[in-house]
Amino acid sequence: MENSDKEKKSRYEVAGRMFYETHAFGYMVTSFTSSGFLDREGYVIPLLKSTKLEAISKFYFENQTIVMVAISSLFIGINVWIFSRCLRVKKNKLKKE
């Protein structure tokens, strides 16, 4: 199986594991199935880099001023909205009394 994978004729081994499945048929046995994984000794899973995080950090560092202005505007806008809601609630309470 390893030779077949090296020659790119098959893909039995993926990420250091090889899956196997066996079937046995015989007299007085309808079927017997066994399956499992064989782990390659010493195999280390390579670390994957996130391209999304790289893209976000690159965008942020290239456009720091724009990002900071956008975040500040959003923060101020949310605070103004909360303040206006509180004032409306307070006015409604005073009208009811």
C-alpha positions as CSV (number, residue, x, y, z in Angstrom):
1,M,0.0,0.0,0.0
2,E,2.8,2.4,0.8
3,N,4.4,1.8,-2.6
4,S,1.1,2.4,-4.3
5,D,0.8,5.7,-2.5
6,K,4.3,6.8,-3.4
7,E,3.7,6.1,-7.1
8,K,0.4,8.1,-6.7
9,K,-1.7,5.2,-7.8
10,S,-3.7,5.3,-4.6
11,R,-4.3,7.3,-1.4
12,Y,-4.5,4.7,1.3
13,E,-2.5,6.8,3.8
14,V,-3.8,10.2,4.8
15,A,-2.3,12.3,7.6
16,G,-0.1,9.5,8.8
17,R,-3.0,7.0,9.2
18,M,-3.9,4.1,7.0
19,F,-7.4,2.7,7.2
20,Y,-8.0,-1.0,6.7
21,E,-11.1,-3.1,6.5
22,T,-11.3,-6.9,6.3
23,H,-14.1,-9.3,5.4
24,A,-14.2,-13.0,6.0
25,F,-16.7,-15.4,4.6
26,G,-16.6,-19.1,5.3
27,Y,-18.4,-22.3,6.4
28,M,-21.0,-21.4,9.1
29,V,-19.9,-17.8,9.0
30,T,-22.0,-15.4,7.0
31,S,-19.6,-12.5,7.3
32,F,-17.1,-11.1,9.7
33,T,-15.9,-7.5,9.3
34,S,-13.0,-5.8,11.1
35,S,-11.7,-2.3,10.5
36,G,-9.3,0.1,12.0
37,F,-6.4,2.5,11.5
38,L,-2.7,1.9,11.4
39,D,-0.8,5.0,12.6
40,R,2.6,5.8,11.1
41,E,5.2,5.8,13.8
42,G,6.8,9.2,14.3
43,Y,4.3,11.0,12.1
44,V,3.9,14.7,13.2
45,I,0.9,16.6,12.0
46,P,2.0,19.8,10.2
47,L,0.8,23.1,11.5
48,L,-1.7,24.8,9.3
49,K,-1.7,28.6,8.8
50,S,-4.9,30.5,8.6
51,T,-5.1,32.6,5.5
52,K,-8.1,34.5,6.9
53,L,-6.2,35.7,9.9
54,E,-3.3,36.7,7.6
55,A,-5.6,38.7,5.4
56,I,-7.3,40.4,8.3
57,S,-4.1,41.4,9.9
58,K,-2.7,42.6,6.5
59,F,-5.8,44.7,5.9
60,Y,-5.7,46.2,9.5
61,F,-2.0,47.2,9.2
62,E,-2.4,48.7,5.8
63,N,-5.6,50.6,6.8
64,Q,-5.1,51.4,10.5
65,T,-6.5,54.9,10.3
66,I,-9.7,53.9,8.4
67,V,-10.3,51.0,10.8
68,M,-9.8,53.1,13.9
69,V,-12.2,55.8,12.5
70,A,-14.8,53.2,11.7
71,I,-14.6,51.6,15.1
72,S,-14.7,54.9,16.8
73,S,-17.7,56.0,14.8
74,L,-19.5,52.8,15.6
75,F,-18.8,53.2,19.3
76,I,-20.0,56.8,19.3
77,G,-23.1,55.8,17.3
78,I,-24.1,53.0,19.7
79,N,-23.6,55.3,22.7
80,V,-25.8,58.1,21.1
81,W,-28.5,55.5,20.3
82,I,-28.5,54.2,23.9
83,F,-28.6,57.7,25.3
84,S,-31.5,58.7,23.1
85,R,-33.4,55.6,24.1
86,C,-32.9,56.4,27.8
87,L,-34.1,59.9,27.2
88,R,-37.3,58.7,25.4
89,V,-38.0,56.2,28.2
90,K,-37.5,59.0,30.8
91,K,-39.8,61.4,28.9
92,N,-42.5,58.7,28.6
93,K,-42.4,58.0,32.3
94,L,-42.8,61.7,33.1
95,K,-45.8,62.0,30.7
96,K,-47.5,59.1,32.4
97,E,-47.1,60.7,35.9
